[in-house]
Each structure stands twice: as C-alpha cells, then as structure tokens.
Amino acid sequence: MAKDTPAPAPTANADVAELGYEQARDELVDIVARLESGQVGLEESMTLWERGEALAARCGQWLDQAEERITTSGE
C-alpha cells in the first residue's frame, strides 16, 4: 500500500450490524441515489460504496433469517 494512502478503518461500518432491516434498506437506497447522481467525488464514492456493501450484506442477513424462520415454522 502506498504510504500516502490511508488504510481503511476496520470498524468504519461496525454500526451496520446493529441496524434493523428497514433502517439498513433505507440508508442503502439513499447511498445508491447519491452514487447515481454523480455529484460525489472519488473518495466519498469509495466510502459510500463500502458502506453500501456493508448495508447490502446486513439486509441479506435479515432476509436469510426471515426465510429460515418461515421455513422452520412451516415444518
């Protein structure tokens, strides 16, 4: 890694694990809109992209858990 390139903070998106599905989804929708607008610079775009990836993974966890509950309760 170049010495003038900051290392990413490993806990920058740690709060995502505490979000409910709707909160994570709504924030992800906002991030997508900001990225699609083309009005943010490269550094901010990268930060938003990383946050969006974390939010998408969190939404996936919620949906997987919901599917498991539905499947399990139907047995």
PyRosetta script that sets phi, psi and omega in degrees:
from pyrosetta import init, pose_from_sequence

init()
pose = pose_from_sequence("MAKDTPAPAPTANADVAELGYEQARDELVDIVARLESGQVGLEESMTLWERGEALAARCGQWLDQAEERITTSGE")
pose.set_psi(1, 137.6)
pose.set_omega(1, 179.6)
pose.set_phi(2, -65.2)
pose.set_psi(2, 146.3)
pose.set_omega(2, -174.4)
pose.set_phi(3, -70.1)
pose.set_psi(3, -20.3)
pose.set_omega(3, 177.3)
pose.set_phi(4, -92.8)
pose.set_psi(4, 2.4)
pose.set_omega(4, 176.8)
pose.set_phi(5, -97.5)
pose.set_psi(5, 117.4)
pose.set_omega(5, -178.8)
pose.set_phi(6, -68.5)
pose.set_psi(6, 142.5)
pose.set_omega(6, 175.8)
pose.set_phi(7, -73.3)
pose.set_psi(7, 141.2)
pose.set_omega(7, 178.8)
pose.set_phi(8, -65.3)
pose.set_psi(8, 142.0)
pose.set_omega(8, 178.2)
pose.set_phi(9, -75.6)
pose.set_psi(9, 122.4)
pose.set_omega(9, -176.4)
pose.set_phi(10, -65.4)
pose.set_psi(10, -21.6)
pose.set_omega(10, -177.7)
pose.set_phi(11, -105.6)
pose.set_psi(11, 14.0)
pose.set_omega(11, -177.0)
pose.set_phi(12, -58.8)
pose.set_psi(12, -31.6)
pose.set_omega(12, -178.7)
pose.set_phi(13, -116.2)
pose.set_psi(13, 23.5)
pose.set_omega(13, -177.4)
pose.set_phi(14, -60.0)
pose.set_psi(14, -30.7)
pose.set_omega(14, -178.3)
pose.set_phi(15, -67.9)
pose.set_psi(15, -17.9)
pose.set_omega(15, -178.4)
pose.set_phi(16, -59.7)
pose.set_psi(16, -34.8)
pose.set_omega(16, -178.6)
pose.set_phi(17, -63.3)
pose.set_psi(17, -18.7)
pose.set_omega(17, -178.7)
pose.set_phi(18, -94.1)
pose.set_psi(18, -6.8)
pose.set_omega(18, -175.5)
pose.set_phi(19, -80.1)
pose.set_psi(19, 144.8)
pose.set_omega(19, 171.7)
pose.set_phi(20, -76.3)
pose.set_psi(20, 169.7)
pose.set_omega(20, -177.0)
pose.set_phi(21, -58.8)
pose.set_psi(21, -50.9)
pose.set_omega(21, -176.4)
pose.set_phi(22, -62.8)
pose.set_psi(22, -39.1)
pose.set_omega(22, 178.4)
pose.set_phi(23, -63.0)
pose.set_psi(23, -46.7)
pose.set_omega(23, -179.2)
pose.set_phi(24, -64.4)
pose.set_psi(24, -43.2)
pose.set_omega(24, -179.9)
pose.set_phi(25, -63.3)
pose.set_psi(25, -44.9)
pose.set_omega(25, -178.8)
pose.set_phi(26, -64.4)
pose.set_psi(26, -41.9)
pose.set_omega(26, 178.2)
pose.set_phi(27, -66.0)
pose.set_psi(27, -38.4)
pose.set_omega(27, 178.0)
pose.set_phi(28, -63.2)
pose.set_psi(28, -41.5)
pose.set_omega(28, 177.3)
pose.set_phi(29, -60.7)
pose.set_psi(29, -42.6)
pose.set_omega(29, 178.7)
pose.set_phi(30, -63.2)
pose.set_psi(30, -42.5)
pose.set_omega(30, -179.9)
pose.set_phi(31, -63.6)
pose.set_psi(31, -44.4)
pose.set_omega(31, 179.1)
pose.set_phi(32, -59.5)
pose.set_psi(32, -43.7)
pose.set_omega(32, 179.7)
pose.set_phi(33, -62.1)
pose.set_psi(33, -42.3)
pose.set_omega(33, 179.2)
pose.set_phi(34, -64.8)
pose.set_psi(34, -42.6)
pose.set_omega(34, 179.3)
pose.set_phi(35, -66.3)
pose.set_psi(35, -41.1)
pose.set_omega(35, -179.5)
pose.set_phi(36, -68.6)
pose.set_psi(36, -24.2)
pose.set_omega(36, -179.2)
pose.set_phi(37, -68.2)
pose.set_psi(37, -24.2)
pose.set_omega(37, -179.2)
pose.set_phi(38, 72.5)
pose.set_psi(38, 13.0)
pose.set_omega(38, -176.0)
pose.set_phi(39, -96.3)
pose.set_psi(39, 4.6)
pose.set_omega(39, 179.6)
pose.set_phi(40, -110.6)
pose.set_psi(40, 149.0)
pose.set_omega(40, -179.9)
pose.set_phi(41, -75.1)
pose.set_psi(41, 175.5)
pose.set_omega(41, -176.3)
pose.set_phi(42, -60.9)
pose.set_psi(42, -48.8)
pose.set_omega(42, -177.8)
pose.set_phi(43, -61.5)
pose.set_psi(43, -45.1)
pose.set_omega(43, 179.6)
pose.set_phi(44, -66.3)
pose.set_psi(44, -37.1)
pose.set_omega(44, 177.5)
pose.set_phi(45, -60.3)
pose.set_psi(45, -43.2)
pose.set_omega(45, 179.2)
pose.set_phi(46, -63.7)
pose.set_psi(46, -42.3)
pose.set_omega(46, 178.4)
pose.set_phi(47, -63.5)
pose.set_psi(47, -44.6)
pose.set_omega(47, 178.6)
pose.set_phi(48, -63.8)
pose.set_psi(48, -41.0)
pose.set_omega(48, 179.4)
pose.set_phi(49, -59.9)
pose.set_psi(49, -46.7)
pose.set_omega(49, -179.7)
pose.set_phi(50, -62.6)
pose.set_psi(50, -41.4)
pose.set_omega(50, 178.4)
pose.set_phi(51, -65.4)
pose.set_psi(51, -42.1)
pose.set_omega(51, 178.5)
pose.set_phi(52, -60.9)
pose.set_psi(52, -40.2)
pose.set_omega(52, 176.8)
pose.set_phi(53, -60.6)
pose.set_psi(53, -44.1)
pose.set_omega(53, 179.7)
pose.set_phi(54, -64.9)
pose.set_psi(54, -41.4)
pose.set_omega(54, 179.0)
pose.set_phi(55, -66.0)
pose.set_psi(55, -41.3)
pose.set_omega(55, 178.5)
pose.set_phi(56, -62.9)
pose.set_psi(56, -40.3)
pose.set_omega(56, 177.7)
pose.set_phi(57, -64.0)
pose.set_psi(57, -39.7)
pose.set_omega(57, 179.4)
pose.set_phi(58, -64.6)
pose.set_psi(58, -43.1)
pose.set_omega(58, 177.3)
pose.set_phi(59, -61.0)
pose.set_psi(59, -40.7)
pose.set_omega(59, 177.4)
pose.set_phi(60, -60.7)
pose.set_psi(60, -39.9)
pose.set_omega(60, 177.6)
pose.set_phi(61, -61.8)
pose.set_psi(61, -45.8)
pose.set_omega(61, 179.4)
pose.set_phi(62, -60.1)
pose.set_psi(62, -44.0)
pose.set_omega(62, -178.9)
pose.set_phi(63, -67.8)
pose.set_psi(63, -38.3)
pose.set_omega(63, 177.0)
pose.set_phi(64, -63.4)
pose.set_psi(64, -42.0)
pose.set_omega(64, 179.1)
pose.set_phi(65, -64.9)
pose.set_psi(65, -41.1)
pose.set_omega(65, 179.1)
pose.set_phi(66, -64.0)
pose.set_psi(66, -43.1)
pose.set_omega(66, 178.8)
pose.set_phi(67, -62.0)
pose.set_psi(67, -41.7)
pose.set_omega(67, 179.2)
pose.set_phi(68, -63.0)
pose.set_psi(68, -41.9)
pose.set_omega(68, 179.1)
pose.set_phi(69, -63.3)
pose.set_psi(69, -41.5)
pose.set_omega(69, -178.8)
pose.set_phi(70, -67.4)
pose.set_psi(70, -44.2)
pose.set_omega(70, -179.8)
pose.set_phi(71, -63.3)
pose.set_psi(71, -44.2)
pose.set_omega(71, -178.2)
pose.set_phi(72, -67.6)
pose.set_psi(72, -39.8)
pose.set_omega(72, -178.3)
pose.set_phi(73, -73.4)
pose.set_psi(73, -19.1)
pose.set_omega(73, 179.4)
pose.set_phi(74, -85.0)
pose.set_psi(74, -4.6)
pose.set_omega(74, -179.1)
pose.set_phi(75, -86.0)
pose.dump_pdb("model.pdb")
